[in-house]
Amino acid sequence: MKLDIRKWSEKAKERNFEVMPVGKYNCYVFDVESRTASTGNPMVVVTLKVATGQFKGRQLWVNCVITPNAWWKFQEILDACEYDVNDIPEVETAEELVAAVKEELVGCKVVAAVVQREWNGETRNEAKKI
């Protein structure tokens, strides 16, 4: 199979990821995965997809660093999905945490308060509050 890189390159240039206006968007949890933050701390990345309207299908990412001082962000996701933290078994790693909650969180409907912020010289969207 021939890779038509030139055609792909042209299509990539046509992609328009205009910044979504600040506001509240109906979303659902599309994916939950574990990663390592740039600080070396464990992190859970929650991918949301906009469920309705002009920006339907647009993805937003919520980075939840798994430390005592930052736990509130992941707790916000759990609360929005009505997931009782007491249902999480004892875990030692972010990978184990994701394995324990992913099935229940994926598909969960949430409302994301979306803002705009500057990052590396570009205006981007951020799901500020779930």
N, C-alpha and C positions, 0 to 999 in steps of 0.2 A: 504494500500500500504506500502510495506517495504522500508525503506530508506537504500539504499546500500552505507553507508558512507565510508566504506573501499575502494570500487571501486572509489568513487568520490575523495577520498584522493589520490589514486594512479594517477588518471588523473590530479589532481591539480599539483602534483610533476612533471609531464611530460610537463606541459605548459612551453613554451620557449618564454619569452618576451625579446629577444635580443634587445639591444639598437639599434635604427635606426641610420644610419650614418647621420652626419651633412649634411644638404642640404635643397633644396626646394621640397615640396611635394604638389601635387594636392589633395585637400581635399574638403569636403563639411561640412556645419554646420549640425550636427546630432541632437543636443539638446541644449536648453537654459533653465537654471533654476536659481532661486534665492537661495542664502544661506547667512549665516552670517560668515564673516571672523573671524579668531582667535582673531583679534583686537576688535571684536564686531561691526565692520562696515558692512554695507550691501554690498553684492557682487553678481555679476552675473557670473555664470560658463557656459562657452560655450564649448560644446563637439564637436570636429572635428573628422571626420573619413577620413583616407587616401582613396582616390578614385581609385588609379591606382597603378600598379607595385607590386613589391615583398612584400610590407607592406600593401597592400590593406586590408581595414577593421580595421587597427590599430587605436586606439583612442588616441587623444591628448586633453588635457584640457587647456583652457585659463581662468584664474581667473581674473576677472575684478572687483576690489574694486570700489564701487560707492561713491567716494568722489571728491571734486573739483580738488585735486592734482593728482588723479589717473584716472580721467575720460578719459584721452587720450587713455587708453588701450581699453575701450569699444568703443570709437569713431573709433578706428582703425578697429574694426569688422564691425561697421556700414558702414564706408567708403568702405571697401572691398566688402560689399554686396550692395553697392550703395543705402543705406537707408538714406534718408534725415532726420536729427535730428529734423527738423521742423515738421515732420509728427508725432512725438511722442506727444501724448496729455499730459497735465499737470498731473504729477504723484507725489505721496508722498512716495512711498516705492519701494524697488527693486522688490517686487512681482508684483506691478502694472506696473513697467517698463517692466518686462519679459512678462506679459500678453499683453502689447501693441505692442511688437516687435517680439515675438516668431514666429508667423505664417509667417511673411515675411522673417525671417532669416533662419529658418530650410530649408535645401535643397540648400542654397546659396553655390555656388562654390567659393572657395578661394585658394590661394597659401600660404602655411605656411612655413616660414623659421624655420627649426628645428635645435636646438642645443642640446648639452649634458651638464648636470650639475650634481653635487653631491648633494644628499639629503639623510640624515640619513645613510650615509655610502654607498649608492648605486648610480651608475650612471643611470640617467634617462633622458628621452627626454623632451624637453620643446619647445612649439611653441613660438618662440621669437618675430617674426614679421609676421603679416598677410597682 
